[in-house]
Amino acid sequence: MSTISSLGIGSGLDLNGLLDQLNEAERGKLEPIEHQIESQQVRITAYGELKGALSSFQSSVDALNDASLYQSLSADVSGEAVQAATSSDASPGRYDVTVNQLAMSGSLATQRVEGLDTVLTDADTTLNLTFENGELDHGVAIAAGSTLEDVRDAINADPEAAVTASIVNDGEGFRLALMSKDTGEQAAITGTDFAAMATQASLTDDTIVQSGQDASLEVNGIAISSATNQVEGAIQGVTLGLTQEGSSTINVERDTRAVREAVTNFVEAYNAFRTTTGELAAFDGETGQAGELLGDNTLRTVESRLRADLAGGVMQGGEEGGMSMLADIGISMQLDGSLALDEDRLDLVIGEDMDALGAFFTGDPDSDVEDTSVGMAGQLSETLGQLLGTNGIVENSISGAETRIDSLVDRYTRMEQSIDATIARYRTQFGQLDAMIASMNQTSSYLTEQFDMMNAQLGRN
């Protein structure tokens, strides 16, 4: 039987069109799998949004679970003479600071040189630098044929030279200017043998020296000196940055603003989480549109566990009452599940009982009473850790959806291969049919010709 290279050529039938229809019908079996894969991908994206909202809430919870938050101090400075930064060692109080003198670096300008290209040395030599503190004395190696610029570069390249070098033009010539790297009297540069080193130079005028000086200040009337303008130890736990001569007042007090911001962030982060879950589980009765996680067990579990922690309160001192519920600090749960903050109530608690507020959120680790070592933030932190952990419900839900996608992709691949094999078989069968019909048509034409010839011979019309 002859081979037909294009379906329908031999038979005149639209076998290609028929094969396309069969292929389309077979591939229609893949659409349900495609929809299932897409559904799982959408679910994974939704779980990612849920995870992100939970992580943001977790960050706000962790901030409240840090006991140092409630012990932190801030320094309020009036006046421009100083800046102040506190550490955990600081104590609340008022401090009057008077800056009489800022610490300054010592400086020295060498004798004048006529030109920058003037060669100062005819042999390798050493430039000796002397300081108020003799331990800083140092010799800098200077190569033969060095100019003033070469000497400057040699000094700046020497890590043990306690000065920085530059060149100044005083209008009549050039001087090498040396500035002590550190402030204070002891770090001040006091001399150099520049004149003796510069054997080939024509030097004029004397060396100009400006002495270094320590900072001088008074804290609550007590005189203090410092080699630098960063003063530590004058006030315990407070670092002073001296900026100018004058007076300033420093008030060190509890950092209530940081606590207020942390509580506000906690409420806002939870409400943002509720907004996310509301969108993921929404349903529009008019359009029939549903959120990606409508009716999802993972979403319901997450919401339920957090709601239970927030509504359950904590124990303090082994007794119910006192500061044990969110409502006690001005946070209430609304009918829609969101949180509302009474700022006046919170400010009152912060101002009157910061220690109790800290214990409410962080618990009392030294307590012998069961269930008092973990506060509200501690409970939530533990719950969120379980929900977001490697083996938590959110990660397991994501992994489950990914596993289902892998299974669906395998199923899709197998079915697609089966469809391709079926279509290939149809193509072969259609080719055979086309060839057979073509052969039959040829036989029919031959017989028709023979009968026509016989009729012609017999004289039939």
C-alpha positions in Angstrom: 0.0 0.0 0.0 1.4 3.4 -1.0 2.3 6.0 1.7 0.4 9.2 2.0 2.7 12.1 3.2 -0.2 14.5 4.1 -3.4 13.3 5.6 -6.4 13.7 3.3 -4.4 13.9 0.0 -5.3 10.4 -1.0 -8.9 10.3 0.3 -10.0 13.9 -0.1 -11.2 13.8 3.5 -10.3 16.5 6.1 -8.4 14.1 8.2 -6.0 16.8 9.6 -9.0 18.8 10.8 -10.4 15.6 12.4 -7.1 14.8 14.1 -6.9 18.4 15.5 -10.4 18.0 17.0 -9.4 14.7 18.5 -6.2 16.3 19.9 -8.1 19.2 21.4 -10.6 16.8 23.0 -7.9 14.7 24.5 -5.9 17.7 25.8 -9.1 18.9 27.5 -8.5 16.1 30.0 -5.4 18.2 31.2 -7.4 21.3 32.1 -8.6 20.0 35.5 -5.1 19.3 36.4 -3.9 22.7 35.3 -6.6 24.3 37.4 -5.6 22.3 40.4 -1.9 23.3 40.0 -2.9 27.0 39.6 -5.1 26.7 42.7 -2.2 25.3 44.8 0.1 28.0 43.5 -2.4 30.7 44.5 -2.6 29.0 47.9 1.2 29.0 48.4 1.2 32.8 47.6 -1.6 33.3 50.1 0.3 31.4 52.8 3.3 33.6 52.0 1.2 36.7 52.7 0.0 35.1 55.9 3.5 34.3 56.9 4.7 37.8 56.2 1.9 39.3 58.3 2.7 36.9 61.2 6.4 37.7 60.9 5.7 41.5 61.2 3.5 40.9 64.3 6.3 38.6 65.7 8.8 41.5 65.4 6.5 43.8 67.4 6.0 41.1 70.0 9.7 40.4 70.4 10.3 44.1 71.0 7.8 44.1 73.9 9.4 40.8 75.2 12.7 42.6 75.7 13.0 43.4 79.4 15.6 46.1 78.7 12.9 48.2 76.9 11.3 49.0 80.2 14.6 49.9 81.9 16.0 52.0 79.1 16.7 55.7 79.8 16.9 58.7 77.5 18.8 61.9 77.9 17.0 65.2 77.2 19.5 68.0 76.6 18.7 71.7 76.7 21.4 74.0 75.5 24.0 73.5 72.7 27.2 72.9 74.6 26.9 69.1 74.9 25.2 66.1 73.4 24.4 63.1 75.6 23.9 59.3 75.1 22.8 56.9 77.8 23.7 53.3 78.6 22.1 50.7 80.9 24.3 51.9 83.7 22.8 55.4 83.8 20.5 56.6 86.6 17.6 59.1 86.4 18.6 62.6 87.4 19.3 66.2 86.4 22.8 67.3 85.5 24.0 70.9 84.9 27.1 70.9 82.6 29.3 73.9 81.9 32.0 73.6 79.1 34.8 76.0 79.8 37.2 74.8 77.2 37.1 72.2 74.4 39.9 69.7 73.9 42.2 70.6 71.0 44.9 68.9 69.1 48.4 70.3 69.1 49.8 71.6 65.9 53.2 72.6 64.5 54.2 74.5 61.3 57.8 74.0 60.2 60.1 76.7 58.8 59.2 78.1 55.5 60.5 76.5 52.2 60.7 78.6 49.1 59.3 76.1 46.6 57.5 72.8 46.5 60.2 71.4 44.2 63.0 72.3 46.6 65.0 69.3 47.4 65.4 69.0 51.2 67.7 66.1 51.6 70.8 64.8 49.8 70.8 61.4 51.7 68.5 59.1 53.5 67.7 60.6 56.8 65.1 60.6 59.7 62.6 63.3 60.7 62.2 63.2 64.4 58.9 64.2 66.0 58.6 64.9 69.7 55.4 65.1 71.8 54.4 66.2 75.3 54.0 62.5 76.1 57.4 61.1 75.3 56.1 57.7 74.6 54.7 59.1 71.3 58.1 60.3 70.1 58.9 58.8 66.7 61.3 59.1 63.8 60.0 59.0 60.2 62.3 57.7 57.5 62.9 60.3 54.7 64.5 59.3 51.4 67.3 61.2 49.7 66.2 63.8 47.3 62.8 64.4 49.0 60.8 67.5 48.5 58.3 69.0 51.0 55.5 66.9 49.4 57.6 63.7 49.7 58.1 64.4 53.4 54.4 65.0 53.9 53.6 61.7 52.1 56.2 59.8 54.2 54.7 61.0 57.4 51.1 60.2 56.4 52.2 56.7 55.3 53.8 55.9 58.7 51.1 54.4 61.0 53.2 55.1 64.1 53.5 58.8 63.4 50.9 60.4 65.8 50.3 63.3 63.5 48.8 64.1 60.1 50.8 66.2 57.7 49.7 68.8 55.2 51.3 71.7 53.3 50.2 75.3 53.8 51.1 78.4 51.7 51.5 81.5 54.0 51.9 83.8 51.0 55.7 83.9 51.2 56.5 80.2 51.0 55.4 76.7 52.0 55.4 75.1 55.4 54.8 71.6 56.6 51.8 71.6 59.0 51.7 68.8 61.5 48.5 68.1 63.5 48.3 65.7 66.4 45.9 62.8 65.7 44.5 63.0 69.2 43.3 65.9 71.3 44.6 66.8 74.7 47.8 68.1 76.2 49.7 64.8 76.4 49.1 64.1 72.7 50.3 67.5 71.5 53.3 67.6 69.2 56.0 69.9 70.7 58.9 69.8 68.2 60.7 68.5 65.2 64.3 68.5 63.8 63.0 69.6 60.4 65.6 72.4 60.1 68.5 69.9 60.8 67.1 67.4 58.4 66.6 69.9 55.5 70.3 70.4 54.9 69.8 71.6 51.3 67.0 74.0 51.9 67.0 77.7 52.4 64.8 78.0 55.5 63.4 81.2 56.9 61.4 82.1 60.1 60.9 79.9 63.1 58.7 76.9 63.8 55.2 77.9 64.9 53.7 75.7 67.6 50.2 75.6 69.0 49.8 73.7 72.1 47.2 71.0 72.5 44.8 71.3 75.4 42.4 69.2 77.4 38.7 69.8 77.7 37.6 71.6 80.9 34.1 71.3 82.1 32.0 71.2 85.3 29.2 68.8 86.1 26.9 70.0 88.9 29.8 72.3 90.0 32.5 69.5 90.0 35.5 70.4 87.8 36.5 67.7 85.3 39.2 67.6 82.6 39.3 65.3 79.6 41.8 64.7 76.9 39.0 64.3 74.4 35.6 65.9 73.7 34.0 62.6 74.2 33.7 62.4 78.0 32.8 59.1 79.6 32.5 58.5 83.4 31.8 62.1 84.4 28.2 61.0 84.7 27.7 57.2 85.2 26.2 55.6 82.2 26.2 58.8 80.2 28.6 59.8 77.4 29.0 63.5 76.8 29.9 64.9 73.5 31.3 68.4 74.0 30.4 70.7 71.0 31.1 74.2 72.2 31.8 76.4 75.2 28.7 77.1 77.2 26.1 75.5 79.5 23.6 72.7 79.0 21.2 70.8 81.3 20.8 67.1 80.9 17.7 65.3 82.3 18.1 61.5 82.4 14.8 59.7 82.7 12.9 56.6 81.7 12.5 56.3 77.9 8.7 56.4 77.9 8.5 57.2 74.2 10.3 54.0 73.2 7.8 51.9 75.3 4.8 53.8 73.9 6.0 53.3 70.3 6.6 49.6 71.0 3.0 49.1 72.3 1.6 51.2 69.4 3.5 49.1 66.9 2.2 45.9 68.6 -1.4 47.1 68.1 -0.8 48.2 64.5 1.0 45.0 63.6 -1.8 42.8 64.9 -4.4 44.9 63.1 -2.4 44.6 59.9 -2.4 40.9 60.4 -6.1 40.9 60.8 -6.5 42.9 57.7 -4.5 40.4 55.8 -6.4 37.4 57.1 -9.7 39.2 56.4 -8.8 39.7 52.8 -7.6 36.1 52.4 -10.8 34.7 53.9 -13.2 37.2 52.3 -16.3 36.3 50.3 -18.3 38.7 48.1 -22.0 37.5 47.9 -22.7 39.7 44.9 -19.9 38.6 42.7 -19.2 35.2 44.2 -15.5 36.1 44.5 -13.8 34.3 47.4 -10.5 34.9 49.2 -7.6 32.5 48.5 -7.9 30.9 52.0 -11.6 31.0 52.5 -12.5 28.1 54.8 -8.8 27.1 55.2 -8.0 25.2 58.3 -4.5 26.7 58.7 -5.9 30.3 58.6 -8.6 29.4 61.2 -6.0 27.8 63.5 -3.6 30.7 63.4 -6.4 33.2 64.1 -7.8 31.1 66.9 -4.5 30.6 68.7 -3.5 34.3 68.6 -7.0 35.3 69.7 -6.8 32.9 72.7 -3.5 34.3 73.8 -4.7 37.9 73.5 -7.9 37.3 75.4 -6.5 34.9 78.0 -4.4 37.4 79.9 -1.5 36.5 82.2 -0.8 35.7 85.9 1.1 38.2 88.0 2.2 37.2 91.5 0.1 34.1 91.4 -3.1 36.1 91.6 -5.7 37.1 89.0 -6.4 40.8 88.8 -4.1 43.8 88.7 -2.3 44.2 85.4 -3.1 40.9 83.9 -5.2 41.7 80.8 -4.6 43.8 77.8 -7.5 46.0 78.8 -5.6 46.9 82.0 -3.0 48.8 79.8 -5.6 50.3 77.5 -5.8 47.7 74.7 -9.2 46.2 73.9 -10.5 43.8 71.3 -13.2 45.0 69.0 -16.1 43.1 67.5 -14.3 42.7 64.2 -11.3 41.1 66.0 -9.0 44.1 65.7 -7.3 45.8 68.6 -8.0 49.4 69.8 -5.6 51.4 71.9 -6.6 53.9 74.6 -3.6 56.2 74.6 -4.5 58.1 77.7 -4.8 54.8 79.7 -1.4 53.6 78.3 0.3 56.9 79.2 -1.1 56.6 82.7 0.3 53.1 83.1 3.7 54.1 81.6 4.0 57.1 83.9 2.9 55.4 87.1 3.9 51.8 86.9 6.5 51.0 84.3 7.8 48.0 86.2 4.4 46.4 86.3 4.0 47.1 82.6 7.3 45.4 81.9 6.3 42.4 84.1 2.9 42.2 82.2 4.7 41.8 78.9 7.9 40.0 79.8 6.9 38.1 83.0 8.9 37.6 86.1 11.8 35.2 85.5 12.6 35.1 89.2 9.1 34.2 90.4 8.5 30.9 92.2 4.9 31.0 91.2 3.8 28.8 88.3 2.7 30.6 85.1 4.2 34.0 86.2 7.6 33.6 84.5 6.1 34.3 81.1 4.3 37.5 80.2 1.9 38.4 77.5 4.6 39.0 74.9 6.4 35.8 76.0 3.2 33.8 75.4 2.6 35.3 72.0 6.3 34.8 71.1 6.1 31.1 71.9 2.9 30.7 70.0 4.2 32.6 67.0 7.4 30.5 67.1 5.4 27.4 66.9 3.2 28.7 64.1 6.1 30.0 62.0 8.7 27.3 62.9 10.2 24.8 60.4 7.6 22.3 61.5 4.9 24.8 62.2 1.5 24.8 60.6 2.2 27.6 58.1 5.4 25.9 56.8 3.7 22.5 56.7 0.8 24.0 54.7 3.2 25.5 52.2 5.2 22.2 52.0 1.9 20.3 51.6 0.8 22.6 48.7 4.2 22.2 47.1 4.0 18.4 47.4 0.6 18.4 45.8 1.9 20.5 42.9 4.8 18.0 42.4 2.3 15.2 42.3 0.0 17.0 39.9 2.9 17.9 37.6 3.8 14.2 37.5 0.2 13.3 36.8 0.1 16.0 34.1 3.3 14.7 32.5 2.1 11.1 32.4 -1.3 12.1 30.9 0.3 14.4 28.4 2.6 11.5 27.3 -0.5 9.2 27.0 -2.3 11.8 24.9 0.7 12.3 22.6 0.8 8.5 22.1 -2.9 8.4 21.4 -2.7 11.1 18.8 0.3 9.5 17.2 -1.7 6.3 17.0 -4.6 8.1 15.4 -2.3 9.8 13.0 -0.9 6.4 11.9 -4.4 4.9 11.6 -5.6 7.9 9.6 -2.6 7.6 7.3 -3.5 4.0 6.7 -7.1 4.9 6.1 -6.1 7.6 3.7 -3.9 5.3 1.8 -6.6 2.6 1.7 -9.2 5.0 0.4 -6.7 6.3 -2.2 -6.1 2.7 -3.4 -9.8 2.0 -3.6 -10.3 5.2 -5.5 -7.6 4.1 -8.0 -9.2 0.7 -8.4 -12.6 2.3 -8.9 -11.2 4.6 -11.6 -9.5 1.7 -13.3 -12.7 -0.4 -13.3 -14.7 2.5 -14.6 -12.3 3.0 -17.4 -12.5 -0.7 -18.3 -16.3 -0.7 -18.3 -16.3 2.4 -20.5 -14.0 0.7 -23.0 -16.1 -2.5 -23.1 -19.3 -0.5 -23.7 -17.6 1.4 -26.4 -16.5 -1.9 -28.1 -20.0 -3.3 -27.9 -21.5 -0.1 -29.3 -23.3 0.8 -26.2 -23.8 4.4 -25.4 
